[in-house]
Amino acid sequence: MASYNDTNFEDPKVVSEALNFTNTLVSTTPSQPLMYQTAVLDVGQNGKRYDMAQCTRDLSQSDCGMCLEFQLATYKNSVGNKRSWDIYGFSCSLWHRDYQFYNISTQQREAPQDPYHIKLQLAWPFRR
């Protein structure tokens, strides 16, 4: 399911950059430890765009990639030149906004010599 604002159109140059950016996000997210990833695209005078991709953890990396590719095809066919959009699936979703809609918190243990050194990043969408 695609969700977007019909009146919020994007500059065509930014649409092209954002599509390339989202393609990269879709191709790299399945290999992330929790199969989720956030990224920021700086489009100069047009500001920044904030993306997030996420798969449910019951999917394999391969299935996550196929799911996100399907969502990306939905974007190409229905969203087009919108500034902000969401595409939700049963097992994966993509988000694209012109504002930072997620919070990131990082927690890191203090002892770097610890072989079980943990770096944890969490993100969740929130509405403005």
C-alpha positions in Angstrom: 0.0 0.0 0.0 1.4 3.4 -1.0 0.6 6.5 1.0 1.5 10.0 -0.1 0.2 13.6 -0.4 -1.1 14.5 -3.8 -0.2 18.1 -3.6 3.4 17.8 -2.3 5.4 17.5 -5.6 9.1 17.2 -5.8 11.6 18.8 -8.1 12.3 16.3 -11.0 16.1 16.4 -10.4 15.5 15.4 -6.8 13.1 12.6 -7.8 15.9 11.1 -9.9 18.5 11.4 -7.1 16.0 10.0 -4.6 15.3 7.0 -6.8 19.0 6.2 -7.0 19.4 6.7 -3.3 16.4 4.5 -2.5 17.7 1.8 -4.9 20.9 1.7 -2.8 19.0 1.6 0.4 16.8 -1.3 -0.9 19.9 -3.3 -2.0 21.8 -2.9 1.2 19.1 -3.2 3.9 18.8 -7.0 3.7 22.4 -7.5 4.7 22.0 -5.3 7.8 22.0 -7.2 11.1 18.3 -6.4 11.9 17.3 -5.9 8.2 16.5 -2.3 8.7 18.4 0.8 7.7 18.0 4.6 7.8 19.8 7.0 5.5 19.9 10.7 4.7 20.2 12.2 1.2 21.4 15.8 1.0 19.9 17.4 -2.1 21.6 20.8 -1.7 19.2 23.8 -1.8 16.3 21.4 -1.8 17.3 20.3 1.7 17.6 16.7 2.9 15.5 13.6 2.4 15.2 10.9 5.1 14.6 7.3 4.2 14.1 4.1 6.1 13.7 0.5 4.9 12.7 -2.4 7.2 11.9 -6.0 6.9 10.3 -8.3 9.4 12.8 -10.6 11.1 10.9 -13.7 10.0 12.2 -13.2 6.4 15.5 -14.5 5.1 17.9 -11.9 3.6 16.9 -13.0 0.2 13.2 -12.7 0.8 13.8 -9.3 2.4 15.5 -8.1 -0.7 12.7 -9.4 -2.9 10.1 -7.8 -0.7 11.8 -4.4 -0.8 12.3 -4.6 -4.6 8.6 -5.2 -4.9 7.9 -2.1 -2.7 10.3 -0.1 -4.9 8.4 -1.2 -8.0 5.2 0.1 -6.3 7.0 3.4 -5.7 8.0 3.7 -9.4 4.5 2.8 -10.5 2.3 4.9 -8.1 4.3 7.5 -6.2 6.4 9.1 -8.8 7.2 12.7 -8.1 5.9 13.1 -4.5 8.1 14.7 -1.9 7.1 12.3 1.0 5.7 8.8 0.8 5.3 5.5 2.6 5.0 2.1 1.1 3.8 -0.6 3.5 3.8 -4.4 2.9 3.1 -7.3 5.1 6.8 -8.1 5.6 8.6 -4.9 4.6 8.2 -1.2 4.3 9.8 1.9 2.8 9.5 5.5 4.1 10.7 8.7 2.4 10.3 12.2 4.0 11.6 15.7 3.7 12.0 15.8 7.5 13.6 13.4 10.0 10.7 11.2 11.0 12.7 8.7 13.1 14.7 8.9 16.2 18.0 7.1 16.5 19.6 6.2 19.8 22.9 4.5 20.1 24.1 2.6 23.1 27.7 1.4 23.4 29.5 -0.4 26.1 32.5 1.4 27.6 35.0 -1.4 27.5 36.3 -1.7 23.9 38.5 -4.6 24.8 35.4 -6.7 25.6 35.0 -9.3 22.8 31.2 -8.9 23.2 31.3 -5.2 22.5 27.8 -4.1 21.5 26.6 -1.2 19.4 22.9 -0.9 19.2 20.9 1.4 16.9 17.2 1.8 17.2 14.9 3.8 15.0 11.2 4.2 15.0 8.9 6.5 12.9 7.1 9.3 14.6 4.7 11.9 13.2 5.5 15.6 13.3 
